Every structure is written in structure tokens, then in C-alpha cells.
Amino acid sequence: MNFPERSIRVTLAGFASATLILSVGGCHSATLLGEAGQSNPTAVTKIERAYEARDACLAKNAVPSSSTNSDVASVAAAVALACMPETNQLIAVTNPYQDPQVTAAILKDSDSKATRFVMLARGDGAK
């Protein structure tokens, strides 16, 4: 396949921007999209809303459990699983080209945030 050199540079730049955004952990990622040259306001709004919906679901499902014997990792895995529809929507709007590395980074971020929210719900972590 012959791709024009410019399109390869643009694709690599877009991938680098997405990688940078995901490495920040999703915090204000839509704002970073604008700063990284992704100036489509509609896409930025969709991404912001998808992050908010996913994070709200994680926070809502990370209620303190009645059993303090449950380990944080198990509870966080259940919380992340409960929020898969929101996570899948986030993946769809953030990763339209279905890059497996971007998908993996979003799933990892969801797991990390689920763990953080569970710890906060138990009173084990600081904001």
C-alpha cells in the first residue's frame, strides 16, 4: 500500500496525541485534545461526556460494601464490570479507528479509577 507521507505523519501525530492524553489518566482529557490540535468541538464534547458518564458510574457503583473482608481488587473489578457499557461508549468515541493499544489504555484507566473509587468509598484513600 502506498500512503502519502503527509497522511502517515498526521496519523502518527494523532496517535501520539491520543497516547499522551491517555497517559495522563483521563483527567481533563478533552481539554488536552483541544490543546493537542484536536479542535473538533463536537468530538471533544462527546469525549468529555463519555468520560464523565464512565467516572460517574464508577463512583456510583463503588459504594462501601457490607463485607470488609472483600479485597479492594475484587470489588474494583466488579465495579469496572458494572460500568462496561459506559467504558465501551468512551472507547467508541475516543478510539474511532479501534486501535487495540488505545482500548487497552482506556480499560486500564477504568480499572485504576475503579480501584481508587472503591478505596475512597472505604475511606482508605485521599482524593
Steps between C-alpha positions, in 0.01 A plus 500: 500500500622845416410767748599859449769602745280780635215264595743277689631799694146616581403148613810471717439844645142405583616176661763687700234747617268218607782324681592819684139556599455147630829503687376796701233265634200656342499806722365785292587304188254685282672826591830342402349393169442864414852591605640213291345642185179295508270796450173325412271640769234234443751218548652668804155538658414136431829387655449722806150363551618141456774547762250664738247219453762230555642672809152563643414133456822392671439736792135393534587129502793531740279507808647372824428129520344345806779244501833654590664167422466558124829605353514830315610337172197267489254777578668734249481231230126464565456879487691524171290216357178670606610809306600324177220662297635845592860386444408357159336830406815683609711266286269553202525879505867519597628225272309512170778308318484217757867507593550211748759698697258788556226255603737329743603836648138602557418165662806532724395855591149374587647228724728753673217745556271224627768404754538864605124548540468179704783612727338842541164339580670293771681801635839351403615769259538872462352690208 
